[in-house]
């Protein structure tokens, strides 16, 4: 494809990814800017989903320390943390019919959920997005970051959003719209554990030097319909063991 003239926009900070990390970073930056009379400090978040939270499908158990720091009055502000953990159990699965509950004292402290909340992560992310916009963060949903832009000295200049209207042959169609260049003094990549831009940065700057290989697992989400009489709001159950062998690692929560 021949050289394309692209519009560019300038920001102080560009953040790639409107997940919990990206939005929390945007919120904190704007809070600090306001506290230090830097009201003109501009923050932009680009998100590939059609709306904030569109690609966040998971439920979660949330440890609220970070949201306490961001918004000490989050309850008064209506954060969707409505189900506190009331019961916490861990089982070692022996077969498809047998399991052994582990005593609470044997469960690692990091797996204890006292004071945590059962949440819809998508709802929390949407709430964070609204709070970010209240702080005048510019959020661009539907714009995927496709390229990293560099200065002549090799430092990161910003990102380019993806072109629209590309045919199957890789060529522009009649409704082609070029992506934008977003330039920033600081660019934060909050794509998740395997973002395509993150992988390029790791390779370019040798960020994984002397690091252990990343460890991945296959995640499966199921929605269960159960008898309401058996439902206990706030109950969290962890499981490990079967069906994997001793040489594999597994786990899950309900």
N, C-alpha and C positions, 0 to 999 in steps of 0.2 A: 504494500500500500504506500503510495507516494506521501510526501510530507504534508501534514494537515495543520492548518492554522487553528490553534485552540485558545479559547478564552481562559484567563487565569484569574484566580481570586487569592487575596493575601489575608492570612490570619496570623495571630501570634502562636496559636497551638492548633494542630490538626490531629484528631484522634480517629483511628480506623477501627470501627466496631462499636456498636451501641448495645453491648452486653453489660452485665453488672460491673465489670472492671472499667470499661471505657466510659460509661456514664458516671460512675463514681469519681473517676479521675477528672472528668469535665466539671462536675459539681464542685469538687474540692478546689480546683484551680480558680473557678469563678468566685467561690466563697473567700478565698485568700486575696484575690484581686480586689474585691469590694472592701474587705477589712483593711487593706493597705492603700485605699484611695486610688486604685488602678482600674477604675470602672470601664475604661476603654479597651482593656485587654480582651482580645477576641478569641473565642474557642469554637471550633467546628468539629462535629462528629459526623462521619459518613457511615451509613449502614446499608448493606446489600439487600436486606429484607424490605418488603413493600411498606412496612411500618415497624416501629420499634416493638420488639418482642415477637415479631412474626416467625422467627426461627428458634425461639426459646420454647421448647415443648415440655421440658422436664418439670416434675415436681422436685422438691428439695427439702432438706432439713437445714434451716438457717441458724447459724450462730450469730447473734445480733450485735457483736462488738463493733463491726465496721459501720453499720447503720446508726448505732448509738453515737459514734464519733461524727458522722456526717450530719445527722439530724437528731440531737438529743430529745427533741419533742416529736419524734416520728409518730407516736400514738395519736397526739392531738392533730397531726397533719394527715392522718388517715392512711398511713402505710398499710398495705394488705398483709399484715402479719397477724392473723386472726385465730390461729390454732396453736396454743402453746403445747409443747410436749408434756404429757402427763404420765407416760409409762414407757419404759425403755427395756427391751429384751434382746438378747443375742443367742442364736441357736447354731450349733454345729450339726449340719445335715449329714446323716449317716447313709440314708437311702431315700427312695421316693416315698417311704412310709415312716421312717424313723428319724428322730432328731434328739439332741441333748441340749437342754438350756444351760448356758454358762452362768455361773454365779457372778453377780455384779462386780465383785472385787477382782475377778479374773479378767474382766474386759478392760482393754487399754483406755486410759483416761481420755484420749482423743476421740474415742467412740461414745463417750457419755454425752447425753443430750439434755442435761439439766439446764433449764433456762433458754432452750432453743425453741424454734417454731417450725411447724409443718406448713409449707407454702407452695403456691404456684409460682415458679420462677418467672414465667411470662408476665404474670400480673405485677410482680415486684419490679421487673424491668420497665414495664409501661409506666408505673408510678415514678420510677427514677427519671424516665424520659420527660415526664411532665414537670418534675421538679427542676431538671436541668434547663428546660425552656423558660421556666419562671426566672431563672438566673441569667437569662439572655444567652444561653448556649444555642448556636445554630446547628440544628440536626437535619441532615439530608438523607431521609430514607429512600430506598430504591436506587442508590448509587453505590456500586461496588468499586472498591479501589483495585485497579488492575495493574498499575505500574508504580514503581518507586522512582522518584525524581532525585537527581543528585546535582550538587554543585560541582564546579570544575575541580575542586580539591578532594572530591570523593565523599564529602559529608552529605547527609540526607537533606534535600530541599523541600520535599513534600511528596504528594502522590498525584497520580492521574486517575480519574474515574473512567470506567469502561465506555467504549463507544456503543451507541445504540444504532440498530438498523443494519446489522451485519448479516449477510446471507450465509447459507450453508457452505458456500465455496470460499468464505472468508473475505469476500469483497463487499463494498458498500452497496446497499439497495437504495431505492428512490427516497426512502424516509430516513436516510442515514443522518445521525446527529453525533458529532464528535464529543468525546468526553472532555471534562474540564481538568485544568491543572490547578491544584490547591497547594499554594506555597505557604510555608510556615517557618517560624524560628525554631519551633520544636514540633516533631512529629512523634506521636505515641501509637504504637501498633498493639491493639487489643483484640486480635483476631481469634484468639483461642489457641489450643495446644498444637494445632497443625495448620496454621494459616499459610496460604501460598506465598504471601509477601514475607512473612516471618521466616520461612524456609530459605528464601533468597538472601535475606539479611544475615541469617546464621552462616550461610556459605560464604558470602562476600567478606564478612568481618571475622570469620573463624570463631564464632561465638561458642561453638561446642567443643573447643579445644580442651583436651584433658577431662571432658565430661563423660559420664556414663551414657550409654544409649538410652533414648527415651523408651519407656515401657508403656505399651498400649493394651487395652482390653476391649472386648466386644461388649457393648451395652445393649440390653433389650428392655424396652419399656412395655409393660402390660397394664391394661385397665381391667380391674376385676369388679364384677357386680356381685355383691354379697347381701345376705339377709340383713336388713337394717338392725335387727335385734342383736346381731353379732358385731356391729360396728362400734368401735370405741374411739371417739375423736381424741387425737393427740397421742395415740399409741404408735410407737416406732419399733419395728422388729428387724434385726439384722440377721443375715444367714451366711454361712460359709461352709465349704466342704463339697459334698455331693452336688452335681454329678462328676466333678473333676477328680483326678487322681491326686496322690500325694505330691507329684512333681509339678502340678499346676496350682495357680492361685485363682481364687474366685471370691465373690461376695455379692451381697445384694441387700436391699432394705425394702421394707413394706410399710 
